[in-house]
Amino acid sequence: MALNENIVREQDARISKMIHTPTFLVVAGALPALYAATSLENGVAIGIVTAVAILVMALVAPVLRAFTGVWSRSAVMLMLSVTVVTLLGYAVRVIDPVVFEALGIYLPLVAVNALVVAWIAGDGLVVAPAKTPLATAAFAAVCVFATLAFVGFINGMFTIGQVFGLTMGELAASPIAAFGKPTGSLLVLAFVAVFVQSIEQVCAKGAAADGADAEGGER
């Protein structure tokens, strides 16, 4: 029995260590809106909506935590998240109806992204380089926006040859079938996750080296 408890405790520690990383925030925040980022315009639009929804939910999550129970909190936050995303969807429809139609059903799914970060802020999770839960949510919003915009740019470039509003004939004439679909989007997200993780590891090594130098100086 004690062995099983030790195994469970070790698994919980590993999971906790995994989610306390910028890489997890980027993947969890961008994944539900990934399929909608088929062009730079769509990626920027869904990225802005996701970022704003994340920030709004991060602000209200601590307030909801104060007067909701453990079982009711998820339902209340989900309803609020859907309300926020619906209002943002109306704004997108007014600003650019074409982009709104292109995003389709994936625009309401942004509520899932916001809900994930709402739990992060509500539970007091802090991920470096942020120092507070709200700063963590802001960091996640910026990273998710940049990720979705980049995914949209890559998909647009390799499917229709569009680069910053200009159509490149060579790229348009030979599109790559994987891009513009979930396969290509997931591939780009994987590269982004590897990039973020590599920066995270470099920062960790730098912090460890600085700590070692400080300890050596004290001696």
trRosetta pair geometry for C-beta under 8 A, 3 or more apart (Angstrom, degrees):
i j d omega theta_ij theta_ji phi_ij phi_ji
1 4 5.8 -53 -153 34 32 110
1 5 6.5 31 150 -17 64 105
2 5 5.6 -54 -149 37 34 113
2 6 6.4 37 151 -21 66 104
3 6 5.7 -55 -151 34 32 112
3 7 6.5 33 151 -20 65 104
4 7 5.6 -52 -149 34 34 112
4 8 6.4 32 154 -17 66 105
5 8 5.7 -53 -145 38 32 110
5 9 6.2 33 154 -20 65 108
6 9 5.6 -54 -144 38 30 113
6 10 6.3 31 155 -20 64 106
7 10 5.8 -56 -148 36 29 110
7 11 6.4 29 153 -18 64 106
8 11 5.7 -55 -148 37 31 110
8 12 6.3 33 153 -19 65 106
9 12 5.7 -52 -147 36 30 112
9 13 6.5 33 152 -21 63 105
10 13 5.6 -53 -150 34 32 113
10 14 6.6 33 152 -20 64 103
11 14 5.7 -53 -149 34 34 111
11 15 6.4 32 154 -17 67 105
12 15 5.8 -54 -147 38 32 110
12 16 6.2 33 155 -19 65 108
13 16 5.7 -54 -145 38 30 112
13 17 6.3 31 155 -20 63 106
14 17 5.7 -55 -149 36 30 111
14 18 6.4 32 152 -23 64 106
15 18 5.6 -54 -150 32 32 113
15 19 6.5 18 159 -10 67 106
16 19 6.4 -61 -145 40 29 99
16 20 6.3 23 158 -16 64 113
17 20 6.0 -63 -145 39 29 108
17 21 7.7 40 154 -37 56 105
18 21 6.4 -60 -177 8 35 120
18 24 6.1 113 146 -70 71 135
19 24 4.9 -161 -131 150 46 167
19 125 7.4 -60 129 -147 105 146
20 24 7.6 45 22 33 16 140
20 125 6.8 -143 -104 -164 79 102
20 126 7.9 22 -145 79 99 49
20 127 5.7 -176 -168 -102 56 83
21 24 4.9 99 64 2 85 99
21 25 7.3 -150 98 -3 50 86
21 127 6.5 134 -134 -146 2 118
21 197 7.5 26 165 -108 133 81
21 200 6.3 45 -162 -154 99 162
22 25 5.5 -56 -152 36 41 114
22 26 6.3 40 154 -21 72 104
22 127 5.9 147 -67 152 60 126
22 128 7.4 -78 -38 83 101 62
22 139 7.2 -84 -118 145 101 123
22 143 6.8 -180 -172 -92 100 166
22 196 5.4 -133 113 173 109 118
22 199 7.9 -45 73 82 145 108
22 200 5.6 -169 39 -80 111 122
23 26 5.9 -55 -150 34 31 110
23 27 6.4 22 158 -11 66 109
23 193 5.2 76 -156 -159 98 83
23 196 5.0 157 -91 100 72 116
23 197 4.6 27 -77 -72 139 88
23 200 6.4 -84 -31 -8 100 152
24 27 6.0 -60 -145 42 30 106
24 28 5.8 20 163 -11 68 115
24 127 7.9 -145 58 -113 102 148
25 28 6.2 -60 -135 45 23 104
25 29 5.7 16 167 -14 62 118
25 117 7.6 66 -147 -98 93 96
25 120 7.5 59 -109 -106 100 165
25 127 6.0 -163 -36 59 134 170
25 136 7.5 -141 -101 177 148 89
25 139 7.2 31 130 107 162 96
25 140 4.3 -113 179 -108 121 101
25 143 6.4 76 111 68 108 145
25 144 7.7 -101 146 -51 82 97
26 29 6.2 -64 -141 41 19 105
26 30 6.0 -3 169 -2 61 119
26 140 7.5 -150 -69 -139 46 70
26 143 4.9 -89 -95 145 91 125
26 144 6.6 -177 -135 -78 54 63
26 147 5.7 135 -165 -58 99 150
26 192 6.4 -142 156 131 138 111
26 193 6.2 179 90 -97 124 71
26 196 5.4 170 -1 -23 157 171
27 30 6.5 -70 -137 44 20 96
27 31 5.9 34 168 -46 62 110
27 189 6.7 101 -118 169 75 114
27 193 5.5 33 -66 -96 108 124
28 31 6.3 -40 -135 9 21 117
28 113 7.7 140 137 -130 67 68
28 116 5.1 -163 153 167 115 156
29 50 6.8 115 169 166 92 125
29 54 6.6 15 -140 -91 119 143
29 113 5.1 71 -156 -156 57 103
29 116 6.6 -149 -85 79 60 132
29 117 6.3 41 -99 -53 106 114
29 140 5.2 162 -61 176 153 103
29 141 7.7 -140 -164 -86 150 35
29 143 7.0 98 61 88 145 97
29 144 3.8 -92 127 -86 125 130
29 147 7.8 118 89 43 101 140
30 33 6.3 -87 -164 56 48 92
30 34 5.8 74 145 -74 83 90
30 50 7.6 75 -104 160 52 166
30 113 7.5 63 -66 -115 18 127
30 144 5.0 -172 -67 -140 81 81
30 147 4.5 -69 -88 103 151 137
30 148 5.6 -167 -136 -59 101 86
30 151 7.5 136 180 -14 130 143
30 189 6.2 -178 105 -124 131 118
30 192 7.9 2 45 90 167 150
31 34 5.5 -28 -149 -22 32 122
31 113 7.9 165 51 -89 67 93
31 189 7.2 91 -91 -160 68 160
32 106 7.7 164 150 -160 72 83
32 109 4.6 -154 166 149 110 107
32 110 6.8 165 103 -95 118 32
32 112 4.4 144 -78 72 166 125
32 113 5.3 -140 45 -47 121 88
33 36 5.4 -55 -173 36 70 115
33 37 6.7 73 135 -32 85 100
33 46 4.7 168 -180 162 125 123
33 47 7.6 161 120 -74 145 48
33 49 7.9 168 -120 77 149 105
33 50 5.4 -100 -9 -68 161 134
33 106 6.1 113 -134 164 58 106
33 109 6.4 171 -78 94 63 103
33 110 5.5 36 -74 -91 120 81
33 113 6.2 -21 -17 -38 110 141
33 148 5.9 -13 106 -110 119 136
34 37 6.1 -60 -162 23 37 111
34 148 7.4 -131 -103 -111 49 85
34 151 6.4 -81 -148 160 75 168
34 182 7.3 77 110 -131 112 72
34 185 4.7 133 162 150 101 130
34 186 6.9 69 154 -71 151 62
34 189 6.1 -32 -125 -54 133 141
35 38 7.8 5 161 -53 50 93
35 106 5.7 -148 75 -101 96 145
35 182 5.6 -24 -100 -86 99 85
35 185 6.2 -169 -94 40 42 167
36 42 5.8 -143 152 167 77 114
36 43 8.0 155 108 -87 75 48
36 46 4.7 130 99 -74 126 157
36 102 7.6 115 -164 128 86 80
36 103 4.9 37 -159 -138 130 72
36 104 7.3 -162 -112 45 105 82
36 106 3.7 -170 -58 101 119 148
36 107 7.0 119 -117 -57 162 59
37 42 5.7 171 -128 110 36 97
37 43 3.7 61 -147 -97 99 84
37 46 5.8 -118 -70 54 81 134
37 47 7.4 61 -98 -45 119 94
37 148 4.8 -152 -83 -167 141 77
37 149 7.6 -121 -143 -75 125 17
37 151 4.3 65 113 96 142 109
37 152 3.9 -104 -174 -64 88 85
37 155 6.4 138 123 14 75 141
37 185 6.4 126 67 -128 99 121
38 42 5.3 18 44 60 72 154
38 43 7.7 -169 33 -47 29 85
38 102 7.2 -126 49 172 120 114
38 152 6.6 11 54 -129 20 77
38 155 5.1 -113 -154 129 40 144
38 156 7.0 99 139 -66 52 75
38 159 7.4 -40 -177 43 87 158
38 180 5.4 56 -149 -140 96 71
39 42 4.7 88 50 14 79 102
39 43 6.7 -145 90 -7 36 91
39 102 7.7 -37 27 165 116 153
39 152 5.3 8 97 -175 23 95
39 155 6.4 -100 -71 93 35 102
39 156 3.9 79 -134 -81 66 116
39 160 7.3 -11 -102 32 110 130
39 162 6.5 11 -145 69 105 142
40 43 5.7 -57 -142 39 28 112
40 44 6.2 27 159 -18 65 107
40 149 6.8 36 -153 -165 69 73
40 152 4.9 135 -99 123 26 106
40 153 4.6 50 -92 -88 94 67
40 156 5.1 -70 -18 18 78 154
40 162 7.0 -130 6 116 109 113
40 164 7.2 41 -5 -86 177 39
41 44 6.0 -56 -147 37 27 108
41 45 6.3 24 156 -17 63 110
41 96 7.7 -129 176 153 119 162
41 99 5.7 -120 144 -100 109 117
41 102 8.0 64 99 64 107 156
41 152 7.2 -144 43 167 33 139
42 45 5.7 -56 -144 38 30 111
42 46 6.1 18 163 -8 68 109
42 99 6.2 -178 -93 -147 63 90
42 102 5.4 -103 -95 119 119 129
42 103 6.2 168 -147 -75 96 80
42 152 5.3 -175 73 -129 78 128
43 46 6.3 -58 -138 44 25 100
43 47 5.8 29 158 -23 62 115
43 148 4.8 177 -165 146 80 72
43 149 4.6 132 130 -115 110 32
43 150 7.2 -152 169 34 149 26
43 151 5.7 174 -120 71 129 76
43 152 1.9 -133 -25 -10 128 137
43 153 6.4 -89 48 -22 157 63
43 155 7.5 150 -52 34 123 115
43 156 7.9 -111 -5 -17 120 115
44 47 5.5 -60 -143 39 25 116
44 48 6.3 27 159 -22 64 104
44 145 8.0 39 -141 -171 52 88
44 148 7.7 164 -73 109 21 96
44 149 4.9 52 -82 -109 66 99
44 152 6.6 -112 -18 64 62 156
45 48 6.1 -54 -149 32 27 107
45 49 6.6 22 155 -13 62 107
45 92 5.9 90 -171 -134 115 122
45 96 7.0 -106 -100 61 138 133
45 99 4.8 154 -57 168 167 137
45 103 6.5 -114 107 -61 126 132
46 49 5.7 -52 -145 40 35 112
46 50 6.1 37 154 -21 66 108
46 103 5.8 160 -73 -122 103 121
46 106 6.9 -17 -118 120 138 111
46 107 6.9 -126 -110 -101 90 68
46 110 6.9 -163 -163 -77 82 121
46 148 5.5 -124 92 173 97 144
46 152 7.8 152 38 -61 108 132
47 50 5.7 -55 -145 38 28 111
47 51 6.2 28 157 -19 64 108
47 144 6.6 174 -144 126 79 73
47 145 3.9 101 168 -142 107 60
47 146 7.4 135 -159 -18 141 19
47 147 7.5 168 -115 63 115 61
47 148 3.7 -178 -78 73 97 122
47 149 4.9 -42 -14 -43 165 83
47 152 7.7 -108 -25 -4 117 131
48 51 5.8 -56 -145 37 29 110
48 52 6.2 25 159 -15 65 108
48 145 6.4 62 -75 -126 42 114
49 52 6.1 -58 -146 39 27 107
49 53 6.1 25 157 -17 64 111
49 85 6.9 72 171 -139 110 78
49 88 4.7 131 -138 145 93 134
49 89 7.3 57 -136 -70 142 59
49 92 6.4 -26 -71 -52 126 132
49 107 6.6 -24 124 -149 169 86
49 110 5.3 -68 123 -116 108 174
50 53 5.8 -60 -146 39 27 110
50 54 6.2 30 156 -22 65 107
50 110 4.9 -132 -90 -145 73 112
50 113 5.0 -15 -147 97 103 158
50 114 7.3 -154 -154 -54 58 82
50 141 7.4 175 120 -139 76 71
50 144 5.3 -111 123 132 129 129
50 145 6.7 -178 73 -77 101 67
50 148 6.6 121 27 -16 144 156
51 54 5.7 -54 -149 33 29 113
51 55 6.5 25 156 -16 63 106
51 141 3.9 94 -148 -175 78 94
51 142 6.9 75 -130 -69 124 32
51 144 6.1 176 -77 77 77 104
51 145 4.3 1 -54 -58 133 115
52 55 5.9 -58 -150 38 31 109
52 56 6.3 29 155 -18 67 107
52 84 8.0 -161 122 164 90 111
52 88 6.0 155 85 -109 130 137
52 141 7.7 107 -43 -152 23 128
53 56 5.9 -54 -144 38 30 110
53 57 6.2 23 160 -12 65 111
53 81 6.8 72 -177 -156 111 80
53 84 5.3 134 -127 119 83 121
53 85 5.3 23 -106 -79 140 83
53 88 6.3 -90 -62 -6 98 157
53 110 5.4 126 23 140 161 112
53 111 7.0 -113 -174 -97 146 43
53 113 6.7 89 90 84 124 101
53 114 3.8 -87 142 -74 103 132
54 57 6.1 -63 -146 43 25 105
54 58 6.1 27 156 -22 64 110
54 113 6.3 -61 -70 133 99 98
54 114 5.2 -139 -79 -111 47 68
54 117 4.5 32 -148 54 95 158
54 118 8.0 -142 -145 -45 53 70
54 137 5.9 -179 154 -175 95 92
54 140 6.0 -136 178 101 148 106
54 141 4.4 -174 80 -87 131 95
54 144 6.8 125 -29 38 155 148
55 58 5.7 -55 -144 35 29 113
55 59 6.6 30 156 -21 62 105
55 137 6.3 134 -105 136 49 112
55 138 6.5 53 -105 -95 98 68
55 141 5.3 16 -50 -76 92 160
56 59 5.9 -58 -156 32 31 111
56 60 6.6 6 158 -2 66 110
56 84 5.1 172 97 -144 147 147
56 114 7.2 -11 63 -149 90 131
57 60 6.1 -64 -140 47 34 97
57 61 5.9 53 158 -47 68 101
57 77 7.0 79 -153 -165 110 99
57 80 7.2 136 -111 111 87 108
57 81 5.6 23 -93 -98 133 92
57 84 6.7 -142 -56 31 89 162
57 114 4.2 128 -7 173 147 99
57 115 6.8 -109 -165 -80 159 34
57 117 6.2 110 86 83 118 93
57 118 3.8 -75 155 -75 114 108
57 121 7.4 152 120 32 74 135
57 137 7.9 -155 82 -152 77 138
58 61 5.8 -35 -138 9 27 120
58 117 5.7 -49 -67 136 101 105
58 118 6.3 -134 -74 -99 46 53
58 120 7.6 -30 -109 76 99 94
58 121 4.0 140 -144 -48 77 159
58 133 7.3 -174 -164 140 103 88
58 134 5.8 129 149 -126 117 63
58 137 3.2 88 -110 -168 157 170
58 138 7.5 -141 84 -43 163 61
58 141 8.0 -101 -4 -41 140 119
59 62 7.9 -68 175 26 28 95
59 63 7.9 10 138 -2 60 114
59 121 7.9 -32 -35 153 23 162
59 134 7.3 58 -88 -125 60 110
60 63 5.3 -61 -161 42 56 115
60 64 5.9 55 145 -23 83 104
60 80 6.5 -125 108 155 148 150
60 118 7.6 -24 73 -132 81 113
61 64 5.8 -56 -145 37 32 109
61 65 6.3 37 156 -26 65 105
61 77 6.7 37 -111 -118 81 126
61 118 4.2 172 -84 -165 124 78
61 119 7.3 -144 -145 -61 139 21
61 121 4.5 117 60 86 143 108
61 122 3.8 -111 162 -60 113 95
62 65 5.5 -51 -148 31 34 117
62 66 6.9 42 153 -31 62 99
62 121 6.6 -87 -39 141 86 97
62 122 6.1 -174 -73 -113 48 61
62 133 7.7 125 -61 89 115 142
63 66 5.8 -51 -162 18 34 115
63 67 7.7 -15 160 15 63 99
64 67 7.1 -87 -157 51 34 77
64 68 5.2 -4 170 5 78 129
64 73 6.3 119 139 -142 108 85
64 76 5.8 175 -157 112 125 126
64 77 5.9 133 123 -75 166 90
64 80 7.3 -132 -78 8 144 157
64 122 7.0 -47 69 -108 99 129
65 68 6.6 -67 -113 47 22 93
65 73 6.6 35 -103 -128 59 133
65 122 4.7 156 -58 -157 128 102
68 72 4.9 -132 -168 94 97 101
68 73 4.3 130 116 -87 126 72
68 76 5.3 -125 -111 28 151 152
69 72 4.7 72 51 22 88 102
69 73 6.6 -136 83 -30 38 86
70 73 6.3 -45 -150 7 20 116
71 74 7.4 -56 -175 23 34 101
71 75 7.9 16 144 0 62 111
72 75 5.7 -64 -159 45 51 109
72 76 5.7 46 150 -21 82 111
73 76 5.9 -61 -145 40 29 108
73 77 6.0 21 162 -13 67 112
73 122 7.5 147 178 169 134 159
74 77 6.1 -61 -143 42 25 105
74 78 6.1 27 158 -22 63 110
74 115 8.0 58 -152 -168 72 121
75 78 5.8 -55 -145 35 27 111
75 79 6.5 26 158 -16 63 105
76 79 6.0 -57 -151 36 29 108
76 80 6.4 24 154 -13 64 109
77 80 5.6 -56 -144 42 33 110
77 81 5.9 37 155 -23 67 108
77 115 5.9 119 130 -131 108 87
77 118 5.2 166 -168 125 131 150
77 119 7.6 124 125 -60 167 74
77 122 7.7 -76 -90 -39 149 153
78 81 5.6 -53 -143 37 29 113
78 82 6.3 30 156 -18 64 104
78 111 7.0 74 -158 156 65 119
78 115 5.8 19 -96 -105 67 137
79 82 5.8 -53 -148 36 30 110
79 83 6.4 33 152 -21 63 105
80 83 5.5 -52 -149 34 34 115
80 84 6.4 34 154 -19 66 103
81 84 5.8 -52 -149 35 32 110
81 85 6.3 25 156 -13 65 108
81 111 4.2 117 131 -159 103 87
81 112 7.9 120 139 -55 144 21
81 114 4.6 168 -144 91 110 119
81 115 4.8 -56 -54 -64 172 86
81 118 6.7 -112 -75 -20 120 148
82 85 5.9 -58 -144 42 31 107
82 86 6.1 36 155 -25 65 107
82 108 6.9 22 -140 -162 84 96
82 111 4.6 16 -82 -117 58 155
83 86 5.7 -54 -147 33 28 113
83 87 6.6 26 156 -16 62 104
84 87 6.0 -58 -154 36 30 109
84 88 6.4 26 151 -14 65 108
84 111 7.5 137 61 -109 89 85
84 114 6.6 -151 78 166 133 172
85 88 5.5 -55 -146 41 35 113
85 89 6.2 44 150 -27 66 103
85 107 7.0 159 170 151 105 74
85 108 5.8 115 123 -135 130 48
85 110 4.9 165 -128 76 128 102
85 111 4.5 -105 0 -65 149 84
85 114 6.7 -156 -56 5 108 141
86 89 5.4 -50 -149 31 31 116
86 90 6.8 36 151 -20 62 98
86 108 7.0 24 -78 -110 72 91
87 90 5.7 -47 -154 30 35 113
87 91 6.8 38 147 -19 63 102
88 91 5.4 -50 -153 33 39 116
88 92 6.6 40 149 -19 67 100
88 110 7.6 -72 80 83 138 147
89 92 5.6 -50 -148 35 36 111
89 93 6.4 38 151 -21 65 104
89 100 7.1 104 -172 -139 75 104
89 107 5.0 107 -108 145 110 133
89 108 6.8 -8 -62 -69 149 68
90 93 5.5 -53 -149 35 33 115
90 94 6.5 32 153 -18 65 104
91 94 5.9 -55 -150 35 32 108
91 95 6.2 22 156 -13 66 111
92 95 5.9 -60 -141 43 30 106
92 96 6.5 -46 -177 52 67 82
92 99 6.3 -104 179 99 104 108
92 100 4.9 144 122 -87 98 94
92 103 7.1 -8 142 22 153 150
92 107 6.9 -141 54 -134 154 141
93 96 7.9 -96 -133 69 14 42
93 97 5.8 39 -164 -104 62 67
93 100 4.2 78 -94 -109 64 165
94 97 7.9 33 -93 -61 9 78
95 99 7.9 -27 94 49 92 126
96 99 4.1 36 112 19 121 113
96 100 6.4 160 95 -19 66 85
97 100 5.3 -55 -146 36 36 118
97 101 6.4 36 157 -19 69 102
98 101 6.0 -55 -153 35 30 108
98 102 6.5 29 149 -19 63 108
99 102 5.4 -55 -147 37 35 114
99 103 6.3 34 156 -21 68 104
100 103 6.0 -55 -149 33 29 108
100 107 7.3 1 -149 -55 65 158
101 104 6.7 26 176 -67 39 73
103 106 5.5 -117 179 67 72 94
103 107 4.3 70 133 -54 124 102
104 107 6.9 165 76 -2 27 94
105 108 6.5 -49 -171 34 53 104
105 109 7.0 58 138 -25 71 106
106 109 5.2 -49 -155 29 48 122
106 110 7.8 74 150 -39 63 79
107 110 6.2 -29 -175 -6 42 112
108 111 6.1 -16 173 -4 62 112
109 112 5.6 -23 -180 11 68 114
109 113 7.8 72 132 -13 69 92
110 113 5.2 -43 -163 30 56 116
110 114 6.4 52 143 -17 76 102
111 114 5.7 -55 -148 40 36 110
111 115 6.2 40 152 -25 67 106
112 115 5.6 -53 -147 33 31 113
112 116 6.7 37 154 -24 63 100
113 116 6.0 -54 -157 27 31 111
113 117 6.9 14 155 -5 65 106
113 144 6.8 119 -169 -159 135 156
114 117 6.1 -63 -152 43 34 102
114 118 6.0 42 150 -29 68 107
115 118 5.3 -50 -145 31 33 118
115 119 6.7 35 156 -19 63 99
116 119 6.1 -58 -162 32 30 108
116 120 6.8 31 143 -20 63 105
117 120 5.0 -46 -150 32 44 119
117 121 6.3 39 153 -15 71 100
117 137 5.1 108 171 -128 116 90
117 140 5.3 -178 -112 96 127 152
117 141 7.5 78 -147 -59 170 80
118 121 6.0 -54 -147 40 31 105
118 122 5.9 29 155 -18 65 113
119 122 5.6 -57 -136 43 29 111
119 123 5.9 16 166 -9 66 113
120 123 6.5 -67 -143 43 20 98
120 125 4.5 -78 -161 53 74 127
120 127 8.0 -30 -168 -14 129 114
120 133 6.8 170 134 -156 74 94
120 136 6.2 -126 146 118 121 126
120 137 6.5 156 89 -79 115 84
120 140 7.3 95 72 -27 161 158
121 124 7.8 39 178 -69 31 27
121 125 7.4 -73 -64 42 23 84
121 133 4.5 120 -138 156 59 112
121 134 6.3 62 -135 -82 116 51
121 136 7.0 -179 -86 72 72 105
121 137 4.9 0 -68 -53 119 130
122 133 7.8 170 -9 176 17 150
123 133 7.9 167 70 -121 49 136
124 133 5.3 -97 -133 -61 36 133
125 133 6.1 91 56 -116 49 93
125 136 6.3 -143 104 122 78 168
126 130 6.0 -141 -161 100 77 96
126 131 6.7 -8 -159 177 129 19
126 132 6.4 -67 -109 -142 113 10
126 133 6.0 -86 -74 -69 74 56
126 135 7.8 33 -136 65 89 99
126 136 5.5 -149 -130 -52 45 133
127 130 5.8 47 70 40 63 109
127 136 4.9 104 30 -134 86 113
127 139 7.0 -142 79 81 104 142
127 140 7.9 79 49 -58 137 98
128 200 7.9 120 88 -138 105 91
128 203 7.4 -175 132 124 126 139
129 139 7.2 167 58 -113 74 147
129 203 7.4 -101 -68 -168 103 158
130 135 3.8 168 -154 114 104 100
130 136 4.1 180 86 -73 158 59
130 138 7.4 144 -110 55 128 88
130 139 4.7 -121 -53 -14 120 140
131 135 5.6 30 44 52 64 155
132 135 4.5 94 53 9 80 104
132 136 6.9 -134 96 -9 43 86
133 136 5.3 -51 -150 32 34 118
133 137 6.6 35 152 -19 65 100
134 137 5.6 -49 -152 33 36 112
134 138 6.5 35 149 -17 65 103
135 138 5.5 -50 -146 38 36 112
135 139 6.2 42 151 -22 66 104
136 139 5.6 -52 -148 36 30 114
136 140 6.4 32 152 -19 64 105
137 140 5.6 -52 -148 36 32 113
137 141 6.4 36 152 -23 65 103
138 141 5.6 -49 -147 32 33 114
138 142 6.6 32 155 -16 64 103
139 142 6.0 -56 -151 36 29 109
139 143 6.3 24 155 -14 64 111
140 143 5.8 -60 -144 42 30 109
140 144 6.0 28 159 -20 67 110
141 144 6.0 -56 -142 38 25 108
141 145 6.3 27 158 -19 62 107
142 145 5.9 -56 -149 35 28 110
142 146 6.4 23 156 -14 64 109
143 146 5.9 -58 -147 40 30 109
143 147 6.1 31 154 -22 65 109
143 196 7.3 61 -154 -109 129 138
144 147 5.6 -53 -144 36 31 114
144 148 6.3 25 161 -14 66 107
145 148 6.2 -60 -146 39 26 104
145 149 6.2 24 158 -15 64 111
146 149 5.9 -58 -145 40 28 110
146 150 6.2 27 157 -19 64 110
147 150 5.8 -60 -149 37 27 109
147 151 6.3 27 155 -19 65 106
147 189 6.9 57 -179 -118 118 78
147 192 5.2 100 -128 175 99 163
148 151 5.6 -49 -143 36 33 112
148 152 6.3 35 155 -18 63 105
149 152 5.7 -55 -150 38 30 112
149 153 6.4 34 152 -23 64 105
150 153 5.5 -51 -147 33 33 114
150 154 6.4 29 156 -16 66 104
150 188 7.0 -175 121 168 93 122
150 192 6.6 133 85 -87 141 127
151 154 6.0 -56 -148 38 30 107
151 155 6.2 28 155 -17 65 109
151 185 5.4 54 -171 -142 124 82
151 188 4.8 142 -116 102 79 140
151 189 6.4 9 -90 -61 128 79
151 192 7.7 -61 -60 -27 93 142
152 155 5.8 -56 -143 39 30 110
152 156 6.1 27 160 -16 65 109
153 156 6.0 -60 -147 39 26 108
153 157 6.2 25 157 -22 63 110
153 163 8.0 59 -167 -127 89 60
154 157 5.8 -56 -145 35 29 112
154 158 6.3 3 166 1 65 112
154 179 6.6 -123 135 -140 85 131
154 184 7.6 -162 121 160 108 108
154 188 5.0 162 67 -107 154 142
155 158 6.6 -73 -143 47 24 92
155 159 5.7 0 170 -2 66 123
155 179 5.0 -176 -125 174 60 97
155 180 4.9 127 -169 -75 101 54
155 184 6.2 123 -103 114 87 129
155 185 6.5 1 -71 -79 126 84
155 188 7.5 -92 -47 -16 83 154
156 159 6.4 -69 -128 45 22 97
156 160 5.9 -42 -162 46 64 100
156 162 4.4 -59 164 67 107 106
156 163 7.7 162 112 -73 103 41
157 161 6.9 26 -164 -133 42 24
157 162 6.5 -105 -84 67 43 52
157 163 5.5 55 -109 -80 96 84
157 168 7.7 22 -152 29 76 127
157 171 6.1 -64 174 -177 66 155
158 171 6.7 -100 -109 -168 35 110
158 175 6.3 103 153 -154 58 68
158 176 4.5 -32 172 33 115 110
158 179 4.0 66 87 48 123 160
158 180 7.5 -144 87 -24 86 92
158 184 7.2 -157 81 -157 136 146
159 175 4.9 46 -143 -150 38 124
159 176 7.3 -81 -75 53 56 66
159 179 5.2 -137 -51 104 94 99
159 180 3.8 78 -85 -46 152 131
160 167 7.1 -68 143 -124 86 99
160 172 5.9 7 175 -114 44 89
160 175 7.1 15 -61 -96 31 126
160 180 8.0 101 -22 -83 84 136
161 167 5.2 63 104 -165 103 71
161 168 4.4 -133 -179 62 99 73
161 169 6.7 90 171 -76 158 8
161 170 7.2 152 -130 69 127 46
161 171 3.4 148 -116 90 86 95
161 172 3.0 -80 8 -51 144 75
161 173 7.4 47 -61 -1 147 55
161 175 7.3 -102 -38 -81 84 85
162 165 7.0 12 -172 -99 98 9
162 166 7.1 148 -153 75 57 35
162 167 5.6 -31 -94 -95 65 66
162 168 7.6 -170 -81 12 15 79
162 172 7.9 71 -41 -77 60 102
163 166 5.5 -31 69 66 77 89
163 167 7.9 142 21 -102 72 18
163 168 5.6 35 4 -24 118 116
163 171 7.5 96 -32 32 109 157
167 172 5.7 23 -179 -48 100 141
168 171 4.3 52 88 20 111 111
168 172 6.4 164 82 -14 55 89
169 172 5.7 -60 -139 41 29 109
169 173 6.0 28 163 -23 67 110
170 173 6.0 -58 -147 33 25 110
170 174 6.9 -24 168 23 60 104
171 174 7.0 -87 -147 57 26 74
171 175 7.3 61 162 -89 65 59
172 175 7.0 -2 -153 -58 31 91
175 179 7.5 -126 -179 62 89 103
175 180 7.7 -4 180 -1 127 137
176 179 5.0 59 84 11 101 107
176 184 7.3 124 109 -102 107 134
177 181 7.6 3 154 3 64 132
178 181 6.4 -108 -175 50 37 110
178 183 4.8 -92 -159 103 87 118
178 184 4.3 132 132 -67 78 94
178 187 6.8 30 147 2 129 146
179 184 3.5 159 -100 -156 46 163
179 185 7.7 111 -143 -47 59 58
179 188 7.9 69 -119 -37 96 119
180 184 6.2 36 18 46 41 145
181 184 5.5 92 53 13 69 98
181 185 7.1 -139 97 -3 33 94
182 185 5.6 -62 -142 43 33 111
182 186 5.9 32 162 -19 70 108
183 186 6.1 -61 -150 37 23 107
183 187 6.5 25 152 -21 61 108
184 187 5.4 -53 -149 33 34 115
184 188 6.5 32 155 -17 67 102
185 188 5.8 -53 -151 36 33 109
185 189 6.3 33 151 -18 65 107
186 189 5.4 -53 -144 39 34 114
186 190 6.3 42 153 -26 65 101
187 190 5.7 -50 -152 30 31 114
187 191 6.8 30 150 -16 62 102
188 191 5.7 -53 -154 35 36 111
188 192 6.5 36 149 -19 66 104
189 192 5.5 -52 -148 37 35 113
189 193 6.3 38 152 -22 66 104
190 193 5.6 -51 -147 35 32 113
190 194 6.5 33 153 -19 64 103
191 194 5.7 -52 -148 35 33 111
191 195 6.3 35 152 -21 64 105
192 195 5.6 -54 -150 35 32 114
192 196 6.3 30 154 -17 66 105
193 196 5.8 -53 -145 38 31 109
193 197 6.1 30 155 -18 65 109
194 197 5.7 -57 -145 40 29 111
194 198 6.3 32 154 -24 64 105
195 198 5.8 -54 -149 32 28 111
195 199 6.7 26 153 -15 62 104
196 199 5.8 -55 -153 36 33 110
196 200 6.3 37 149 -22 66 107
197 200 5.3 -51 -147 36 35 117
197 201 6.4 35 154 -20 66 103
198 201 5.8 -52 -148 35 32 110
198 202 6.5 34 152 -19 64 104
199 202 5.7 -53 -148 35 33 112
199 203 6.3 32 153 -18 66 106
200 203 5.9 -56 -150 37 29 110
200 204 6.4 29 152 -20 64 107
201 204 5.5 -52 -145 36 33 113
201 205 6.4 33 155 -18 65 104
202 205 5.9 -55 -149 37 30 109
202 206 6.3 31 152 -19 64 107
203 206 5.6 -55 -148 37 31 113
203 207 6.3 32 154 -19 66 105
204 207 5.8 -53 -147 36 31 110
204 208 6.3 31 153 -18 64 106
205 208 5.6 -54 -146 38 32 112
205 209 6.3 33 154 -20 65 105
206 209 5.7 -54 -146 36 31 111
206 210 6.3 31 154 -19 64 105
207 210 5.7 -53 -147 36 32 111
207 211 6.4 34 153 -20 64 105
208 211 5.6 -53 -149 36 32 113
208 212 6.4 32 153 -20 64 105
209 212 5.7 -53 -148 35 33 111
209 213 6.3 33 153 -19 66 105
210 213 5.7 -54 -147 36 32 111
210 214 6.3 32 154 -19 65 106
211 214 5.7 -54 -147 36 31 110
211 215 6.3 30 155 -18 64 106
212 215 5.7 -54 -148 37 31 111
212 216 6.3 31 153 -19 65 107
213 216 5.7 -55 -147 38 31 111
213 217 6.3 33 153 -23 64 105
214 217 5.7 -52 -148 33 32 112
214 218 6.6 35 153 -21 63 103
215 218 5.8 -52 -153 31 32 113
215 219 6.8 30 151 -17 63 104
216 219 5.8 -56 -154 35 36 110
